[in-house]
Amino acid sequence: MENTVTVTIDGITVKVKPTATILEAAKAAGVRIPVLCADDKLHPYGSCRICIVEVEKSPRKFTPSCTTPVNDNMSVKTMTPDLAEARKRILELLLNNHPLDCPICDKAGSCQLQDLVHEYGLGPSKFSEKKRTVAPSYHSSVVDREVSRCVLCGKCVRVCREQNAVGELAFTRRGDKSKVSTDFDQPLDCEFCGECIEICPVGALTSKQFKFKGRTWNLERSTSVCNYCGCGCRTSFETRLGRIVRVKSAEKNYLCSKGRFGWDAVHHHDRLTTPLVRVSGELVPATWDEALAMVVTNLNVIKNKKGAGSIGGLGSVRTTNEESYLFQKFMRSVVGTNNVDLLARLKVPKGLNTEFFSGELSKISEHDAVLVLDGEVGEFNPLMGIEIVRAVNRKYKKLVLVNSGFNKFNRLASTVLEYLTPEAALADLVPALKAGGGSDRVREAAAILKDASSVAVIIPARTTAGEFYQIKELLSYLKGVTTYPIVRRSNFQGALDMGVIPGYYPGYEKAGTDATNRLAGVWNAILSETPGLNALEMLAGIKTGKVSALYIMGDDPVGSDKGLKDILNKLEFLVVQDIFLTETAKLADVVLPACSWAEKSGTVTSLERRLQQLSRAEEPLGESKPDWDIIQTLAKKMGGSMHYGTPADILKEIRSTVPLYADLTVGGIWPRERSPLAGADDDLSLWSDTVMKNEVITSDRLLFSSGTMIGRSGEISTLCRTKAEV
């Protein structure tokens, strides 16, 4: 049984760990102690002294609660007349140089210093010294630095170093000239996650994007999920007059630059607001009835002439679970084909969902060692990168890194294996684990991994067949392994769960006679037993004339691979459903305007298999509609049976159809062992030496490059040089 000590806080007795601080004990007792420099994300610091308390029998009059560990039978008082007076004096010292510019400060209403001044009722200051002023810095991208407002709590410095492992900010100068700054007062050159803005207790660091957009008390909030990668970070949309003005972390955890600032893409002038149809070679505006009638007519003609197998559907990882479910249901039960897939399967590790199930990201730090096989993990899945940093900086775990270059993880690693590819590193590491030998660094890495009672293994974003089997062999020599595959697309897991894959129905039920008959009864439809084509086979079928029509929902193949333009031009009929007139949409015969993720509700599933809720923050733009509504309307016009009032109705059907989701609550994770594919040697990834082999790079950092959405974010575009490498 874990040891505890008894502590009394303002007469309330609690039992806490011996390593707890007084501040932590007070939180356990439900007693509030005011703080400025303390934060759960950071190590105790003790700079502001606002959190002082009185400890019975202590030789010191006042004790900082954030840095003082508890003792058994300790008795603490947090609010006495002497403490109140001492805190007033501390606040007066802080205000001595702090400008009283609350009316123009974006932090007004959520400023901790402002709240404390009101709480303690400060009157005229006892200090008459002239305020020190420091020129503000507006030269950095996305972040403004109002240096005069800084209270030197050090939160921004510490979160940048301890959590992000970047260390862009530091204390400079000494004495009354001390300030927080960059090297030589240069503009910020970092990951631009904005964590420094969110953690700052005053208005010293503010967002250019939110500047003068509103007051905190004017804002309405709705929780949602970031859709830029597979981590599924919870976000809070803050709106004013029905329009998003700021995005923050909903759980005070972490948001990367894309999650915090990239939302402005939904306001881009390229947004589609009306359906488009091709007339005389040109895309022209049309009504919904005209556009859908054109889709129905052409799909029916091609189906009757060449069969349902000549029609294919490419789904999306940017749509909700409900929309992915309806998309594959529409293709199978209305169009009558199993040709439904995700091109995003080309961008995930081989063996995903069979061998490389993901563990919970927050539990990475519970392992003794972390093996990172892809040094770009922080670029592709920023939250996963942050959890690795936390494991090292907060829990002092050992990191073994495979990296061909140099980044922040090199500074954290116990040992670095410098190889051009994971395959080359594994070729040396696996034999060293098995029988010893190898270079000094390989032997050191092997020793760390063999001594660890549990290991978190970060699987590369893409793996070759050779790497896949090497990793499987490597895992057999380690104890307590949990794998964490890098998943670059937002709702990739959910799309697979919903059956947007030709060989499986929703819930990874293999397409076959029994499954087909069961779903035919549930969906009240006749389903094809002919195996479907995957995305690569569909593209090959277009070349040969086997596939004549394609319905693409929320994907931009040509934007990712310019070589696909000539292939898609061979189609008799192309429908694209998206929020922008993408490179693929420009080739379409019909373009249907969909809502962005900020304009609809539904659920998504993160790479952890965690079910998460989206909430609508804005009304749909123009005539755009949610993807599920478009599909349902089209299905009805084609004679299908779909009658849903809201996404909740679709989720109800999903729960009755997909066993993995039957009792899965929002926020819950479906267990890996419940998947029909658990332990099976099936592979849900695709591989091609020609199609989408390389990324279209829109930035000099992968962190700021994410295609359709990020390419239209004004804020993110300021962070990087634009280049067009394929």
Number of C-alpha atoms within 10 A of each C-alpha: 3 6 9 15 16 18 23 19 24 15 11 14 17 17 16 23 17 15 14 17 20 30 28 22 25 24 13 16 19 12 15 13 18 19 21 22 24 25 14 9 17 17 17 16 17 21 18 19 23 25 25 28 25 20 20 12 10 12 8 9 13 16 19 22 29 27 20 17 16 23 18 14 13 17 21 24 16 20 14 12 8 13 19 16 12 16 20 21 17 15 21 19 15 16 19 18 18 19 13 12 11 14 9 11 19 23 22 19 15 15 16 18 20 18 14 18 16 11 11 13 9 13 10 7 13 10 12 8 8 8 13 12 12 13 9 13 17 13 12 16 20 21 23 22 24 18 20 18 22 22 24 20 20 23 25 26 21 22 22 21 18 20 24 26 21 19 17 18 22 17 14 15 11 8 7 8 9 11 19 21 20 17 14 7 11 11 17 20 14 15 20 22 21 24 25 21 21 20 16 25 24 26 28 23 25 22 19 17 18 17 17 12 16 16 16 15 10 12 18 16 18 17 19 28 26 26 26 25 25 29 28 26 24 23 25 22 27 21 21 19 11 12 15 22 19 22 25 22 22 18 12 15 14 25 26 25 21 25 24 24 26 23 29 21 20 22 15 14 10 13 22 23 20 20 23 26 23 18 11 7 9 13 18 14 17 17 13 17 13 14 21 24 15 17 23 16 13 17 24 16 12 19 19 10 10 14 17 24 23 22 28 29 30 27 27 26 29 24 31 31 30 26 29 28 26 25 30 28 29 24 24 26 23 21 27 21 28 31 30 30 27 25 21 22 22 19 21 23 26 29 22 21 28 19 18 23 19 22 21 16 18 14 13 25 23 14 20 22 28 28 21 25 24 22 23 23 25 24 18 26 24 27 24 23 24 22 21 32 27 22 24 24 20 16 13 13 22 25 27 26 23 26 22 17 11 12 14 15 25 19 12 19 20 18 20 23 24 18 14 12 16 24 20 14 19 22 15 18 23 21 16 19 21 14 8 15 14 16 13 10 16 25 18 18 23 24 14 20 24 17 13 18 13 18 27 27 26 25 27 25 19 21 21 14 13 12 22 20 15 17 20 13 15 17 17 12 14 19 15 12 19 21 19 23 30 28 27 23 25 27 30 28 22 28 30 25 26 28 26 32 28 22 20 22 26 25 21 21 19 17 19 15 11 11 14 18 16 12 18 16 11 12 18 13 17 15 22 21 16 13 15 22 25 24 24 17 14 26 20 15 18 23 17 11 14 18 27 26 26 25 22 26 26 23 25 23 22 20 19 21 18 16 14 16 16 12 15 22 15 16 20 15 21 25 24 27 26 27 28 27 21 22 17 25 27 18 24 27 23 28 33 29 27 31 26 28 25 22 19 23 19 22 23 32 29 25 29 22 26 22 21 22 18 21 19 17 24 20 15 18 19 12 15 23 22 20 26 25 18 19 22 20 15 20 24 14 16 19 11 19 16 19 13 14 9 13 20 14 12 21 21 13 18 21 14 14 19 19 18 21 21 15 12 15 13 13 12 15 20 20 15 19 11 11 18 16 19 16 13 12 10 14 14 18 19 18 19 9 7 9 17 22 14 13 17 18 19 21 21 15 14 14 20 26 23 21 17 19 21 22 18 22 19 17 21 25 18 13 20 16 11 15 11 10 11 13
